[in-house]
């Protein structure tokens, strides 16, 4: 499982964007859905940057 965690960054960002798009199309006013999308995007960005920094030579 640990070897797949490094590939989880961008799919989390995509999932967050998809959640925000769903909330826009469905015209929901639920803050839970919006904060879940935002959390997925932030966690995905952090995970992606973490994986890029650890695979880099610098």
N, C-alpha and C positions, 0 to 999 in steps of 0.2 A: 504494500500500500504506500510505503514511503516514496517509492520511485515514481508513483503517479501523482503525488501531491504537487510536484513542480510544474505539471501540465494543467493545473486547475485554475490558474490566474485568468487567462482570457475567456474560458467558458463561463466563469463567474461574472465577468463583465458583460458578456453577451446575455446571460440570464437576467442580469439587472436591467439592461436596456429593454429586454423583452417584457419584463414586468412593468416598467414604466410605460411602454407602448400599449400594453394591455389595459392599464389603468386609464390611459388617455382615450383609447377607442371605446372602452366600456363606460366612460364618463363617471367613474367612481370618485367619491370624495373620501375614501378611506385612507387615513394616514398610515395605517399599518402596511398596506400594499406599497405605498410610496417609500416608506422608510426601509422596507425589505429590499426593494430595488436599489435604493441608495447604498444600503449596507453591502449588497452583493457587488456593486460596482467598486466601492472603496476596498473591500476585501480582495477583489480580483486584481485591482491595481497594485495593492501592497504585495500580493502573492507573486504577480508577474515581475515586479521590480526586484523582489527578493530572489527569485529564481535566476533572473538575468545577472544579478550581481554575483551570485555564487558560481555561475558557470563561466564568468568572465575571467580573464587572466590578470586583470588589473586590480 
